[in-house]
């Protein structure tokens, strides 16, 4: 019978997976460096080798007028579909952007704060290959435009008319009809378009490896691996819905990872039967069947154990089919995107309910979020001091503790004190600490530090040492 491999709890590991293997990373790096050296000649050579163009002089760039022409060629039901989905993605991105405020805070002697600013230029990758993904064009370009990015170019190999139309609807400036590591390099180095400050979008392991190699020269959204889903379910779940959600991710790629964590052995058996039934007439059954071998189902003792396991796995997609899904949702924290209740199919998010479908994989949800309008924004800080005297002593003291005399003098020259003639660090520290003996004044503590102290009138760290006191244990 077709189904997921049944594992014991101790056989399931939440250890992060490497997003790309060393061999692919080395190969992609060689391609990127060749493009860096030889530019368009190298890109065209790889494009011809991969069948993206027939002749070395064939066009690679589609400008905005060509994208509009593709849009106009679509039947009305397809063109209006793209616009509807784009508007929902835009509405979600608008709401996220509206939640971000610039900050201005009073500091000693003046003000400081931060501003939210967009990156200048973006390269957005959208897969072609087995299943071209115009939805990924919408997901990557629309939030960039909401963020205020000036230049947005798409790269997608062998683009269909729908993919090109999606680029036009989303507001892309143009599209490069190439894929793989050479496309990422072309976006980064500005071979056909303005050099990208940030490269985003999902792709195969060569795309991921090229992004990893270039990170530091350009920003990236993350390192996406194979698609994955974990369904957390109890005995109230509908096996047909659970199986449908598992297959929706399994059909992406033979490397996809579908998994079921359940408190019910009977449900696990029923889901296996449903998988077999639904695979029987699924057009992508060959791919989905292969992906089943990468996944697993595990029966846990109780919901507490299940919650702990899925949080440890930190999956790209986490669907919870539970009797009280809302209550459990608030206890979960490690996931790319969460789908609460049996009606909330992950497929709805894939195709434009609002949240983005470009998400961290391989346990990356432990430390990063999925693509959003925030991906395209930076929050550089600023400071303006009209009277810096209140900061001079602390700045100079700490600078000298670190052995950086020029820093101390840069502060002191702003108070009128003769740089280099200040009192010794030890005497200055003694003067500062002598006024703070006994009970510290919590008015100088941040609210977070006061909370750490549990409201008690003491700091959560030791008080200053008396001058000359030993730091060794008794």
C-alpha positions as CSV (number, residue, x, y, z in Angstrom):
1,X,0.0,0.0,0.0
2,X,1.2,3.5,-0.8
3,X,1.8,5.7,2.2
4,X,4.3,7.5,4.3
5,X,7.1,5.6,6.0
6,X,6.1,5.0,9.6
7,X,8.8,6.2,12.1
8,X,9.2,6.1,15.8
9,X,9.6,9.3,17.6
10,X,13.3,8.8,18.4
11,X,13.9,8.3,14.6
12,X,12.7,11.7,13.7
13,X,15.3,14.5,13.9
14,X,14.8,18.2,13.8
15,X,18.5,18.8,13.0
16,X,18.8,21.5,10.3
17,X,19.5,20.3,6.8
18,X,22.2,21.8,4.7
19,X,20.5,23.9,2.0
20,X,23.0,22.9,-0.6
21,X,25.6,20.2,-1.0
22,X,29.3,21.1,-1.3
23,X,29.6,19.8,-4.9
24,X,26.7,21.9,-6.1
25,X,28.1,24.9,-4.2
26,X,31.5,24.5,-5.9
27,X,29.9,24.1,-9.3
28,X,27.7,27.1,-8.9
29,X,30.6,29.2,-7.7
30,X,32.6,28.4,-10.8
31,X,29.7,29.5,-13.0
32,X,29.2,32.7,-11.0
33,X,32.9,33.6,-11.2
34,X,32.9,32.9,-15.0
35,X,30.0,35.3,-15.4
36,X,31.8,37.9,-13.2
37,X,34.9,37.6,-15.5
38,X,33.3,37.2,-18.9
39,X,29.9,38.9,-18.5
40,X,27.4,38.5,-21.3
41,X,29.5,36.1,-23.2
42,X,29.5,33.6,-20.3
43,X,25.8,34.0,-19.7
44,X,24.9,33.4,-23.3
45,X,27.2,30.3,-23.4
46,X,25.4,28.8,-20.5
47,X,22.0,29.8,-21.8
48,X,22.6,28.1,-25.1
49,X,24.0,25.0,-23.3
50,X,20.9,24.6,-21.2
51,X,18.6,25.2,-24.2
52,X,17.3,28.5,-23.1
53,X,18.3,30.1,-26.4
54,X,19.1,28.5,-29.7
55,X,21.7,31.0,-31.1
56,X,24.2,33.0,-29.2
57,X,22.6,36.2,-30.5
58,X,19.0,35.3,-29.5
59,X,17.2,37.8,-27.3
60,X,17.3,37.2,-23.6
61,X,15.7,40.5,-22.3
62,X,12.0,41.2,-22.5
63,X,11.3,44.8,-21.6
64,X,8.1,46.1,-20.1
65,X,6.4,46.6,-23.5
66,X,7.0,42.9,-24.3
67,X,5.6,41.9,-20.9
68,X,2.5,43.9,-21.6
69,X,2.1,42.3,-25.0
70,X,2.2,38.9,-23.4
71,X,-0.5,40.1,-20.9
72,X,-2.7,41.3,-23.8
73,X,-2.4,37.9,-25.5
74,X,-4.0,36.0,-22.6
75,X,-7.6,35.0,-22.5
76,X,-9.6,37.3,-20.2
77,X,-10.1,34.7,-17.5
78,X,-6.3,34.3,-17.2
79,X,-5.5,38.0,-17.2
80,X,-8.1,38.9,-14.7
81,X,-7.0,36.0,-12.5
82,X,-3.5,37.4,-12.4
83,X,-4.8,40.8,-11.4
84,X,-7.1,39.4,-8.6
85,X,-4.3,37.5,-7.1
86,X,-1.8,40.4,-7.4
87,X,-4.3,42.7,-5.6
88,X,-4.6,40.2,-2.6
89,X,-0.9,39.9,-2.3
90,X,-0.6,43.7,-2.5
91,X,-3.2,44.2,0.2
92,X,-1.3,41.9,2.6
93,X,2.0,43.6,1.8
94,X,0.4,47.0,2.3
95,X,-0.9,46.0,5.7
96,X,2.6,44.8,6.7
97,X,4.2,48.0,5.5
98,X,1.6,50.1,7.4
99,X,2.6,48.3,10.6
100,X,6.1,49.7,10.4
101,X,6.8,53.1,11.8
102,X,9.9,55.3,11.7
103,X,11.2,55.9,15.3
104,X,12.4,59.1,17.0
105,X,13.6,58.8,20.6
106,X,14.9,61.4,23.0
107,X,18.5,60.6,24.0
108,X,20.9,62.6,26.2
109,X,21.6,65.8,24.4
110,X,19.4,65.2,21.3
111,X,17.5,62.6,19.3
112,X,18.0,59.3,17.7
113,X,15.9,57.0,15.6
114,X,15.5,54.8,12.6
115,X,13.9,55.0,9.2
116,X,12.4,52.3,7.0
117,X,14.0,52.5,3.6
118,X,13.7,50.2,0.6
119,X,16.7,48.7,-1.2
120,X,17.4,50.3,-4.5
121,X,17.3,47.3,-6.9
122,X,16.0,43.7,-6.8
123,X,16.5,40.6,-8.9
124,X,13.6,38.2,-8.5
125,X,13.9,34.6,-9.6
126,X,11.0,32.5,-10.6
127,X,11.4,28.8,-11.5
128,X,10.6,27.5,-14.9
129,X,11.4,23.8,-15.6
130,X,8.8,21.2,-14.9
131,X,6.2,23.6,-13.5
132,X,6.7,27.3,-14.4
133,X,5.5,29.4,-11.5
134,X,3.9,32.7,-12.4
135,X,2.7,32.8,-8.9
136,X,6.3,33.2,-7.7
137,X,6.6,36.2,-10.0
138,X,3.7,37.9,-8.2
139,X,4.9,36.8,-4.8
140,X,8.4,38.4,-5.3
141,X,7.7,41.5,-7.4
142,X,4.5,42.8,-5.8
143,X,5.9,43.2,-2.2
144,X,9.0,44.8,-3.7
145,X,6.9,47.5,-5.4
146,X,4.9,48.0,-2.2
147,X,8.2,48.5,-0.3
148,X,9.2,51.2,-2.8
149,X,12.0,49.4,-4.7
150,X,13.0,51.5,-7.7
151,X,14.2,48.7,-10.0
152,X,12.8,45.1,-10.1
153,X,13.9,42.6,-12.7
154,X,12.7,39.0,-13.0
155,X,14.7,36.0,-14.3
156,X,12.9,32.9,-15.3
157,X,14.0,30.2,-17.8
158,X,11.8,29.6,-20.9
159,X,9.1,31.9,-19.6
160,X,5.5,31.2,-20.7
161,X,3.2,34.0,-21.8
162,X,1.5,33.7,-18.3
163,X,4.8,34.1,-16.5
164,X,5.6,37.2,-18.6
165,X,2.1,38.6,-18.1
166,X,2.5,38.0,-14.3
167,X,5.7,40.1,-14.4
168,X,3.8,42.9,-16.1
169,X,0.9,42.8,-13.7
170,X,3.3,42.8,-10.7
171,X,5.2,45.8,-12.0
172,X,8.5,44.3,-13.1
173,X,10.8,46.5,-15.2
174,X,11.8,43.5,-17.4
175,X,12.5,39.8,-17.6
176,X,15.5,37.7,-18.4
177,X,14.7,34.4,-20.1
178,X,17.4,32.5,-18.3
179,X,17.7,30.3,-15.2
180,X,20.1,28.6,-12.9
181,X,23.4,29.9,-11.4
182,X,24.2,32.0,-14.5
183,X,20.9,33.9,-14.1
184,X,21.6,34.7,-10.5
185,X,25.0,36.0,-11.5
186,X,23.6,38.1,-14.3
187,X,21.2,39.7,-11.8
188,X,23.9,40.3,-9.3
189,X,26.5,41.8,-11.7
190,X,24.1,43.8,-13.9
191,X,24.8,42.0,-17.1
192,X,21.5,42.9,-18.7
193,X,19.8,45.0,-15.9
194,X,20.8,47.3,-13.1
195,X,23.0,45.3,-10.6
196,X,20.8,43.9,-7.9
197,X,21.3,44.9,-4.3
198,X,19.0,42.0,-3.2
199,X,18.2,38.7,-4.9
200,X,15.0,36.8,-3.9
201,X,12.9,33.9,-5.0
202,X,12.9,30.1,-4.9
203,X,14.8,27.9,-7.3
204,X,16.6,24.6,-7.6
205,X,19.8,23.7,-5.8
206,X,22.0,25.6,-8.4
207,X,20.0,28.8,-7.8
208,X,20.3,28.3,-4.1
209,X,24.1,27.6,-4.3
210,X,24.6,30.7,-6.5
211,X,22.8,32.8,-4.0
212,X,24.8,31.4,-1.1
213,X,28.1,32.1,-3.0
214,X,27.1,35.7,-3.7
215,X,25.8,36.5,-0.2
216,X,27.7,39.3,1.3
217,X,28.1,41.0,-2.1
218,X,24.4,41.2,-2.5
219,X,21.6,40.5,-0.1
220,X,19.4,37.4,-0.4
221,X,16.0,36.4,1.0
222,X,17.3,33.0,2.2
223,X,18.4,29.6,1.1
224,X,15.4,27.6,0.0
225,X,15.6,23.8,-0.2
226,X,13.0,21.3,-1.2
227,X,9.4,22.0,-0.3
228,X,8.2,20.6,2.9
229,X,5.0,20.3,5.0
230,X,4.2,18.9,8.4
231,X,0.6,18.1,9.3
232,X,-0.1,18.0,13.1
233,X,-3.4,16.1,13.5
234,X,-5.5,14.4,16.2
235,X,-8.3,11.9,15.9
236,X,-10.8,14.6,14.8
237,X,-9.0,15.3,11.6
238,X,-10.4,14.3,8.2
239,X,-8.0,11.8,6.6
240,X,-9.0,13.0,3.1
241,X,-8.0,16.6,3.9
242,X,-4.7,15.6,5.5
243,X,-3.8,13.5,2.5
244,X,-4.7,16.3,0.1
245,X,-2.4,18.7,2.0
246,X,0.5,16.2,2.0
247,X,0.1,15.6,-1.8
248,X,-0.1,19.3,-2.6
249,X,3.5,19.7,-1.4
250,X,4.7,16.2,-2.5
251,X,3.9,17.0,-6.2
252,X,6.3,19.9,-6.3
253,X,9.4,17.8,-6.6
254,X,10.8,14.3,-6.1
255,X,12.9,15.9,-3.2
256,X,9.8,17.3,-1.4
257,X,9.2,16.2,2.2
258,X,5.7,15.5,3.4
259,X,5.2,14.5,7.0
260,X,2.4,13.7,9.4
261,X,2.6,14.0,13.2
262,X,-0.5,12.6,14.9
263,X,-1.8,11.4,18.3
264,X,-3.9,8.7,16.5
265,X,-2.6,5.5,15.0
266,X,-6.0,5.0,13.4
267,X,-5.7,8.4,11.6
268,X,-2.2,7.6,10.4
269,X,-3.6,4.3,8.8
270,X,-6.6,6.2,7.3
271,X,-4.3,8.8,5.8
272,X,-2.2,6.1,4.2
273,X,-5.3,4.7,2.6
274,X,-6.4,8.2,1.4
275,X,-2.9,8.8,-0.1
276,X,-3.2,5.6,-2.1
277,X,-6.7,6.5,-3.3
278,X,-5.9,10.1,-4.3
279,X,-2.6,9.2,-6.0
280,X,-4.5,6.8,-8.3
281,X,-5.8,9.6,-10.5
282,X,-3.3,12.4,-9.7
283,X,-1.6,13.6,-12.9
284,X,1.6,14.3,-10.9
285,X,1.5,11.0,-9.1
286,X,4.9,9.8,-10.2
287,X,6.6,12.9,-8.7
288,X,4.4,12.8,-5.5
289,X,4.9,9.1,-5.0
290,X,8.7,9.5,-5.1
291,X,8.5,12.4,-2.6
292,X,6.5,10.1,-0.2
293,X,9.7,8.2,0.4
294,X,11.4,11.3,1.8
295,X,8.7,11.9,4.4
296,X,7.3,10.1,7.3
297,X,4.4,9.7,9.7
298,X,4.9,9.4,13.4
299,X,2.4,8.6,16.2
300,X,3.1,10.6,19.4
301,X,1.8,9.9,22.9
302,X,-0.1,13.1,23.3
303,X,-0.5,16.6,21.9
304,X,2.2,18.0,24.1
305,X,4.7,15.6,22.5
306,X,3.4,16.5,19.1
307,X,3.7,20.3,19.6
308,X,7.3,19.8,20.9
309,X,8.2,17.7,17.9
310,X,6.8,20.1,15.2
311,X,8.5,23.1,16.9
312,X,11.8,21.2,16.8
313,X,11.3,20.4,13.1
314,X,10.5,24.1,12.2
315,X,8.9,23.2,8.9
316,X,8.3,25.4,5.9
317,X,4.6,24.7,6.1
318,X,2.8,23.6,9.2
319,X,-0.9,22.6,9.0
320,X,-2.8,21.8,12.2
321,X,-5.9,19.6,11.8
322,X,-7.0,19.6,15.5
323,X,-10.1,19.7,17.6
324,X,-9.0,23.0,19.1
325,X,-6.6,24.3,16.5
326,X,-6.8,27.9,17.6
327,X,-5.6,27.1,21.1
328,X,-2.7,25.0,19.8
329,X,-1.7,27.7,17.3
330,X,-0.7,30.1,20.0
331,X,1.7,27.5,21.4
332,X,3.6,27.1,18.2
333,X,6.5,29.3,17.1
334,X,8.8,27.6,14.6
335,X,7.3,27.5,11.1
336,X,7.5,29.4,7.8
337,X,3.7,29.7,7.6
338,X,1.0,28.2,9.8
339,X,-2.4,26.9,8.5
340,X,-4.9,26.7,11.3
341,X,-7.8,24.2,10.9
342,X,-8.8,21.8,8.2
343,X,-10.3,24.4,6.0
344,X,-7.1,26.4,5.8
345,X,-5.4,24.6,3.0
346,X,-1.8,25.5,2.3
347,X,-2.6,25.7,-1.4
348,X,-4.7,28.8,-0.8
349,X,-1.5,30.6,0.4
350,X,0.5,29.2,-2.5
351,X,-1.9,30.9,-4.9
352,X,-2.5,34.3,-3.4
353,X,-4.7,34.4,-0.4
354,X,-2.3,37.1,0.8
355,X,0.7,35.7,2.8
356,X,3.7,34.9,0.8
357,X,4.6,31.4,-0.4
358,X,8.4,32.0,-0.5
359,X,9.3,30.5,2.9
360,X,12.4,29.1,4.9
361,X,13.0,25.4,4.6
362,X,15.3,22.9,6.3
363,X,14.7,24.2,9.8
364,X,15.4,27.8,8.8
365,X,12.1,28.9,10.4
366,X,14.0,28.8,13.7
367,X,15.8,32.0,12.8
368,X,14.1,33.7,9.8
369,X,10.8,34.5,8.3
370,X,9.4,34.1,4.9
371,X,9.6,36.6,2.1
372,X,7.5,39.7,2.8
373,X,7.6,43.5,2.3
374,X,10.1,43.6,5.2
375,X,12.6,41.6,3.0
376,X,12.9,44.7,0.8
377,X,13.3,47.2,3.6
378,X,16.2,48.3,5.8
379,X,16.0,50.3,9.0
380,X,19.2,52.4,9.2
381,X,19.6,54.4,12.4
382,X,20.4,58.1,12.8
383,X,21.4,60.4,15.7
384,X,21.4,64.2,16.1
385,X,23.0,65.7,19.2
386,X,22.8,69.4,20.0
387,X,24.4,69.1,23.4
388,X,26.5,65.9,23.7
389,X,28.0,66.8,27.1
390,X,25.9,64.3,29.0
391,X,27.4,61.4,27.0
392,X,31.0,62.5,27.0
393,X,32.1,60.9,30.3
394,X,30.5,57.4,29.6
395,X,31.8,57.4,26.1
396,X,35.3,58.2,27.1
397,X,35.4,55.8,30.0
398,X,34.1,52.9,28.0
399,X,36.4,53.7,25.0
400,X,39.5,53.7,27.3
401,X,38.3,50.4,28.9
402,X,38.6,49.0,25.4
403,X,41.9,50.6,24.7
404,X,40.6,53.0,22.0
405,X,42.0,56.3,22.9
406,X,41.0,58.1,19.7
407,X,37.3,57.3,20.5
408,X,37.6,58.8,23.9
409,X,39.3,62.0,22.5
410,X,36.6,62.3,19.8
411,X,34.0,62.5,22.6
412,X,36.0,64.8,25.0
413,X,36.8,67.3,22.3
414,X,33.1,68.0,22.1
415,X,33.0,69.0,25.8
416,X,35.8,71.5,25.6
417,X,38.1,69.2,27.6
418,X,41.7,69.0,26.3
419,X,41.9,65.6,24.5
420,X,44.5,63.3,26.1
421,X,44.6,65.2,29.4
422,X,41.6,63.5,31.0
423,X,42.0,61.7,34.3
424,X,43.0,58.1,34.4
425,X,40.3,55.4,33.6
426,X,40.6,53.9,37.0
427,X,40.0,57.1,38.9
428,X,37.1,58.0,36.6
429,X,35.5,54.6,37.1
430,X,36.0,54.9,40.9
431,X,34.3,58.3,40.8
432,X,31.4,56.9,38.8
433,X,30.9,53.8,41.0
434,X,31.2,55.6,44.3
435,X,27.9,57.3,43.7
436,X,26.1,54.0,43.0
437,X,27.0,52.0,46.0
438,X,24.2,50.3,47.8
439,X,20.8,50.0,46.2
440,X,20.9,50.8,42.4
441,X,18.4,53.3,41.0
442,X,16.1,51.3,38.7
443,X,15.1,54.5,36.8
444,X,18.2,54.0,34.7
445,X,17.1,50.4,33.7
446,X,15.2,49.6,30.6
447,X,11.7,48.1,31.1
448,X,13.0,44.8,29.8
449,X,15.7,44.7,32.5
450,X,13.3,45.7,35.2
451,X,11.0,42.8,34.1
452,X,14.0,40.4,34.3
453,X,14.3,41.5,37.9
454,X,10.7,40.4,38.6
455,X,9.8,43.8,39.9
456,X,12.2,43.4,42.8
457,X,14.3,46.5,43.6
458,X,17.6,45.1,42.4
459,X,19.3,44.8,39.1
460,X,19.6,41.4,37.4
461,X,23.4,41.8,37.4
462,X,25.9,42.4,40.2
463,X,26.3,46.0,41.6
464,X,29.5,47.8,40.8
465,X,32.7,46.7,42.6
466,X,34.2,48.8,45.3
467,X,37.4,50.5,44.0
468,X,40.2,48.1,44.4
469,X,38.0,45.1,45.2
470,X,39.0,41.7,43.9
471,X,37.1,39.9,41.2
472,X,38.2,36.4,42.3
473,X,35.9,34.0,44.0
474,X,36.3,33.6,47.8
